[in-house]
Amino acid sequence: MTTTEIETPFKRIAAIDLGTNSFHAVIVDIYPDGSFRTVDKLKEMVILAEKGMSDHLSEEAMTRGLDALKRIKFLCDSQEVESILAFATSAIREAKNGGEFIQRIYAETQIKARAIPGKREAQLIGYAVRHSISLNDEMVLMVDIGGGSVEFIIGNHKEMLYHNSLKLGVARMSARFVENDPISGKEIKKLEKHFRKKLKKVLKTAEKHEVKTIIGSSGTMENIGAMVANRQSLPADITLNELVFETSAFQELYKDFIQMDRKQRSNIKQLDEKRIDIINPGMVLVKLLLEKLPIEHIKISEAALRDGMILEFIQKEQPKLAMVQDFPHPRKRSIYELLRKCNWMEEHSAHVAKMALQIFDVFKKELELEEKDRELLEYACLLHDIGYYVSYRKHHKHALYLIRNSDLRGFTEDEINIMAHVARYHRRSTPSKKRHKFYKKLRKPVRKKIRKLSAILRIADGLDRSHYQNVQKLEIVNEQKQIRFLIETMADPELEIWGATRKAGLLEKVTGKKLEIFSLEKPDEMEPEQPLTAKNSV
């Protein structure tokens, strides 16, 4: 496999996180080794919960969301994205008309959005953070502060001990507890009381595992990280990922920030415009976590739900990715995907293919076959017994059906029909226009190739009648009026000679020659009457 083949992407996908405050899309190329590379990103602030988290999405909010998704879909189309993953979180999940919104999304953009449970959202965020941040055996608390919910995950580089989603998002908390600007001390106390009540299990689990580090992901935590970095002159111009700062740095920011009014907050360039009015509950939440736990450091992760979606997709596609590494070309890859799905008889089929290709090379010119026919013969040989996956009885007919209906990639319809029929005619009947309806419908040149290639497969299959690869060496003597197969076997050759002889009729018809098969253990029988014209060995 060449470097170019390895570096060719397996698939280009987009992951869209339909959050309460914003819709985030990332387009990535996935590679056969399971890695992925970001191609493009787009973030759209939509504020689905413009008046706080309610049980109903307003028409204005849905319009903003649909407009954002239309722009995202245009980007995906322009970047030739093959698959779009779209997960909806708390605002859509909880709204009574969330299902209606999801239907409208598909009707207007053809994006299939799925509303995922909160615990699943937390799990995917955990995968994302663990992938983007260097972790060790130490247990950490991962916190993703969204608009409607906050996801809490406790784990390390090996496992996740706890993951859950709580309805503590900044838009929800702002609507419920915050009326004043700046936020009042009384409102802060109400928020803290509510947080303490809801966070009992999170805090207890974190205390039990001696958590000393918080890893924050998504918009609110990224904004906090960017503001701290600016105040502390920390490097964050290129990326916030892996940005780490001491708890005292946050506390200094909190002391000044919590007293600011809207105008003052709007002058902070590290703060997203749409978070100016709702970020305070997030600040209070982080401060409470630092007070309740012996946290020493806060670290920022730029990976979030959409990254977890990508990682989960890669995990599900792993068998296909492994196949891409083994078989970078789609034609061969799709053949082996079908073989593995059907639990193929690998040793027998590969041995038959090897002998069939040897026979093909001898008769290629004589039978007016092309090099591309050699490839089709090889695949037909590999596939000829997949019908066993359905049942032994009529397995040759089952092979015809499976090959014709398996969406093999990279092949024309004629090529698929050639492979399917060659596999079908490896036993029992030979091709017949009168008796076989699928064969009858094929074009004449296609039928002629099927007869020639299936004649070869029938002989090769007969030469492994035992399915134990008894034939170790095959020599082919192609004379003017006669063909001789000389075989060398591990054990008694009678079964293989019988198996090939009884299937010799079609090859004799297409060549116009008589076929005889001898064992190399009988030298007096294999003396040729004329000089050898072709001689090949397995």
PyMOL commands that set and color helices and strands:
alter all, ss='L'
color gray80, all
select helices_A, chain A and resi 3-7+59-78+90-94+98-109+118-132+170-177+185-198+200-208+218-232+247-257+262-266+273-275+280-292+305-316+318-326+330-341+346-363+371-383+386-389+395-404+413-424+437-440+444-462+494-501+505-511+523-525
alter helices_A, ss='H'
color red, helices_A
select strands_A, chain A and resi 11-18+22-30+36-45+83-88+113-115+140-145+150-155+160-166+213-217+244-246+297-301+471-478+482-489+514-519
alter strands_A, ss='S'
color yellow, strands_A
deselect
rebuild
show_as cartoon
